[in-house]
Amino acid sequence: MLRRAFVASVFLVAAVGTAAEPQKPTKDFRKAFEKVFTPPRLGHDFGAFAVLVADDVPTVSRYGHMRSPEDMQGFQTIKVDVVDGRLSYDTKSFAKYSVGTLLKRGEVVGIVHVGYGKGTVELSFETRRKLMVTRSEVGSTSPQRTEGEFCTTVLRFRLPAGLAQPATAADVPAALEYVGGFLKAFPDEVSAATYARSLE
């Protein structure tokens, strides 16, 4: 009898431990979240638009670390984790290349992808204006050149520990409030730009 009780208690502890582990948000969560941070529809470059409300968010040229004028394959990005309201990324790698910059509060961006992981929400965005980027062309001995290029970032938000696991539609307001410390979403670019000007 004692052995059965012991086995039952071990099973209960294991079950509780498993339930507390981060899990991918539910479909209901995703549906509700994407009413605000809408991903692009087929044939569109952007879904929702957003305004950065935090400073020093890293971004890199979408065209990669180095390229020639003929090489436009691109779609390079930088992944930045947001944990407990703080940005975390590979600063050494970021500093190694000259194709990155730090975005400031008030930057208007377009949402190009919304993704989900275990206890996380990912928002990929692209700047709506070209940022000045300094680079060297591949195989070139000429001096570096500086020009405007569109830049991208993936912000991966680790959802607050207090949310349910998996997070459900009931947790979306709290998730949006957390994400809202970095990105404020808008349904169109005009609304985003109007809000951005109010921050100047």
N, C-alpha and C positions, 0 to 999 in steps of 0.2 A: 504493500500500500504506500509506504514511504517512497519507494522507488518510482511508482507511478506519479506521485505528487511532484517529485523532483523533475521527472521528465516533462510533465505538464508545465512547470514553472519555467524550465529552460526554453520550451517551445514558445511560451508567452513572451519572454524577454526577446527572443529572436524575432518574433513577429512585430513587436513594438519597434525594435531597432530597424527592421526593414522598412516599416511605414514612415520612419523619420528621414530616411535617405532621400536626397533630391530625385524628383521624377519629372518627366516631361509634362508640361501643362496639358490639360485636357482639351478636347476639341471645342468644348463650350467656351473655355478660356480664350483659345485662339480666335474663335469667331467674334467674341466680344471685343478683344484687344484690337483686332483688325478693322473694327468699325472706326477706330481713331487713327491708328497707324496702318493705313490701307496699303497693301503691296501693289505693285504695278499689275494692270490687266494686260492681256495679250495685245501686242501692238503698241503699248505705251512704255515710255522710258521710266516714268515715275508713277507711284501711287500717291500717297499723301506727301505733303511738303512739311518741313519743320524748320524751326529757328533754334539755334544753339542758345542756351541760357547759362552756359558755363564757359569759362575761359580755358585756354591751353589744351584743347582737344586735338591730338595729333592726326594728321592726314598726310597722304602721299599722292603723287601724281598717278592717275589711273593707268598711265602708259608704261609703268614699270620703272625699274631703277635706271636703265640706260637704253637708249634706242637711237636709230638713225631716222631721218625724216621719212624714209620709205617703210619703216617698221612701226606700224600702228596697231599691233596686236593687243597690247595693253591689258587692262582690267587687273592691274596690280592694286593691292589695297593693304591696309594695316589693321590688325585685329587688336582691339583695346578692351580689356576687361574692366567692368565697373563693379567693384566689390565694396560693400559697406559705404557707398557714396564716394569712393576714390577710384581714380584711373590707374590702371596697371598695364604696362606694355614693355616691350624690349627696347629700352632707351638706347642701348649700345648699337643695336641694329639700326634704329631710327636715325641716330646721329652719324652713322657710317656713310649714309648716302645723302646727296644734296637735293633730293626730290621731295622732301617732306617739309611741312611747316606746321605751326600750331595755330589752330583756329580760335578766334575770339568770339565772345558773346555777341549775338546779333547776326551771325552768319546764317544765310538761308540755304537750305539743302533739300534735295529730293530723295525720297525713300525708294531704294531700288530693290530691296529684299527684306523680308521679315522671316526669321527662323526661330526654332525652339530647340532647346537641349534639356538636359536633366537639371531642373531648377533654374533655367536661364531663358532669356529672350534676347535674340540678336536683331539689331536694326542696322542695315547697311545703307549708307547714304552717299550721295555725290554732291559736291558743291555746285551751286547754280551760277557761279561766276568763275572765270579762270583766275587762278592764283599764280603769282610769279614763282617759277621754278628754275633753278640753276642746275644744269646737267652737262655732261660730256657725251658726245655721240660715240656709239660703238665703233672701235677701231680708228678713231680720229685722233690726230695729234694737235688739232687746233684748240685754242682756248675754250673754256666752258662758255656756254651761252645761257642766257636767261630769257624766258618767255612765259606767257600765260598758258596754263594747262588746267583742265578739270581734275579735281582730287577726290579721293574716296577714303572712307573709314568704315570699319565694322565695329559697332559698339555692342559688346556682349554683357548684358546686365545679369548679374546673379541676383535673383529675386530675394527679397528680405526673408530671413529665417522664420519669421512669424506667420508666413503664409502657409496654407494647406499644402500637403504633398500627396498627389499632384495638385498644383494650383487649379482652381475652377473659376467659372465666370464670376462668382462672388468675390474673388480676389483681384479682379481686374482693376477696380478703382484704386486699390492700394498699389498695384503694379504701375499704373499710369502716373500716380503721384510720385513714385520713386523715379521712374524714367523721366518725369517732368522736371527733375532737378538738372537735367542735361539737355533734353529736347522737348520743345513744345510743338505739338502737331497741328497742322492746318489742312483743310481739304483742297486748297488750291494755292498757287504760288503768289497770287495777288494779295491774299489775306496774310500769308506768311511775310511778304515784303513790307506790308503796312505795319505789322506788329514789330518787325525788326527795326523799322525807322523810329518806333516809339521808344526803343531802348537806347537810342543814340544820345 
